[in-house]
Amino acid sequence: MALSNERVFASANKYQRVVKKEIADLLFTKAQCDAAMPEVVAGMTKYLKRYRTPIYRDRGDHGVGHGSGSYLRLGDRIFVLTNEHVAVALESGERLIYQFADPNDLHAALP
């Protein structure tokens, strides 16, 4: 037996009300969000710091900040993940370097 359009719309509207209420129950008020945000940002920054690396355009005797990336190490290989607008510099022949926590630990990014 097929449902009438009215019954389908009534069911959909009921479902939407339930979902909206469930989402509303999960949301913070603006004041709660503003109060929690500094601690959340500090915690995320501390946790992610060991996985982030600044990426520079190599200018020979110095680097110019260009972006950031995340890295993962698989065995002896290191992969740097970054956004396309950062990596596209490699396509134009520029040399990018990335740096881990040690300021003297610079590596060239290979295309």
Secondary structure, DSSP 8 states (H G I E B T S, - for coil): ----HHHHHHHHHHHHHHHHHHHHHH---HHHHHHHHHHHHHHHHHHHGGGEEEEEEE-SSSEEEEEEEEEEEETTEEEEE--HHHHHHHHTT--EEEE-SSTT-EEE---
